[in-house]
């Protein structure tokens, strides 16, 4: 770009810049980012500062387009059926955002156990093949459709796992509670670009990398929703966290953020790292005197909150160590989808059991604000390249410390 575009009056330099860009793009002008770098209207991907000054909602250009055409295709992981063997990395057309949608260039996708279960079993969901798994993205808005008001090009965003749940009570009724999630009911985000309704995303924390931000939509929000939205954790409470996976480590960080005392139950080989994260006490989950150890730590008072991430018969062990009037936040099902517990501790100690299946969008925005204000950094256990999703799933099988993230672009 020559100096004349910096020295002319505003009207002249805008006309000159537009002419220059049109010539460089040859003669093809299209909407959106899929064919060439120049576009007209709100679907244009990225506006350089001078173009933004000239016409904030008018003509815009992707900087790379000054050097020619850009690709009109992308890569996306698809399930051709149930099972890991049915996963395929395919080249498909970049989607175009419709009215009310934004196009996101995906930078990172965090994996959850639910993603693995969808791939391996389908979880009884009405999947339509080919189906793209994954729910937790961080990326950049590169184009917007008509009527989009909440976001603009260049905004850094993360996805909302349960996009129809904006606030308040979860949608659905007693027969059919909503499980309309990304990568479950709706197609997922393991792709280089995705087009999503503007209500299905929120702004990412300013203080996190894309890999770190991608861990918030399920793991971060689940821990936040349990302890803050449902449990109203406060300073001085005692919180027992089971495990050292993504939700568990967020539980430690969020509990400490609110001034709680934290006990972590986990594998002996990972407990030192949890202490470094801020846990006040650690207990080997295989200890034969597990309940007695936890009760001794609390002086027999018990814990105010349990993040119950194991499920199965372990719910009964959690009930043993909860304080009178305490809370069990039932989140995980690592030991199976059938839970069991003696009923007397539940009755006699007036225990509240919360079923936690992620949370709503409003809570996610509050988590983002808390992350930015406290400087909390999510724990990313490992990062895998986009074309090696099977290795990332294998790593998830091994029980990582922290979150597994797939780097997309």
C-alpha positions, 0 to 999 in steps of 0.5 A: 500500500502506498503513502498516498492512502495515508495522506489524502482526505478521507473520501479520496483515500477510501475511493482509492483504496477500494479501487486498488483492492478491486484491481488486486482481486481481479474481477471476482467479487463475492460475499463471504470468505469462501472464494476470494479475499474481497467481499461486499456487505456484512459477510466479509471476513476481516476488515483491515483498519483503513477499510473499517474506517471507510465503511464499517458495514460495507466493503471489506477484505481479508489481508491474505486476499491481496495475494490472490484467491483463497481456498473454498474448502476446509477439513472436518472430522465426520462419523460415518457411523458408530465407533472410532473406526468410522471417523474420517477426516474429510474435505468439504466446502466452507459453510456460509453464514445465514441470517443470524449466524456467524462464521468462525475460524476454529483455533482449538477444540477441547475434548470431553468424555461425552465426545468419546462416548458419542463417537463410540456408542452414539449415546442413544442420540438421533445422530444423522450420519455423516456427523461431526462430533465435538462441542467446545471450540475457541476461535475467531469470527471471520464473517457475519450473516444478516441481522447479527448484532452481538458479534463482529469480525475479529471477535474471539469467541467460545461455543455454548455446549447447550445452546438452547439453554440461555438462562433459568430452568433447563428447557424440556419437560419431565418426559423429554428433558433437553439434551440438545447439545453441540456434538450430540444433538446438533452437529459438532465443531471438530472442523476448521470452520463452523457457522453457528447462530449468534446466540450459540457463542459468547466472547472468550476471556481476554486473558486466555489463549485459544487452547485454554479458552476452549476448555470452558464450555463443558468442563469449566462451566460444569464445575462453575454451575455446580459450585456457584450457580447451584451450590452458592459456594462461599468462603470457609466452605469445604469442597471435596473434588473427586479426580484430576480430570478437566471438571475436577481441576476447574472445581479446585480452581473455582472453589479456591477462587471463592475462598473455600478449603479444598480436598482432592481425592485422586490417584496417588501419582497425580496428587502432588500436582493438585497440591501445586494447583492450590488443593489444601488436602489430598487423599488417595482414592484407593485408600481403604480408610478413605471416608475416615481420612476425609472426616478426620480432616474436617474434624468429623463435620464433613464437607459442604460440597462434593463434586461427584465425578465417579458415579456408580456405587461411589455416590454412597461413599460421597454421602458418608462424608457430606456435612449435615445440610451439604450438597452432592453435585452428581456430574460423572458416570465413570463407574456407570449410569446406574448409581446407588447409595444407602438412603439413611445418610441422605435422609438423616443429614438433609443432603441435597443432590444436584444433577449437573449437566453443564449449564446455561449461557448466562453462567458461562458469561459469568465464568468468563468474567471471573476468569478474566478478573482473577487471572485463573489459567485452565490446565491443559494436559496435552495438545494434539494436531487436528489430523491426529484426533484418534491419538487425542482420544487415546490420550483421553482414555488414559485419564489425563491430568487436565484437558486434552485439546485439539489444535485446529488452526 
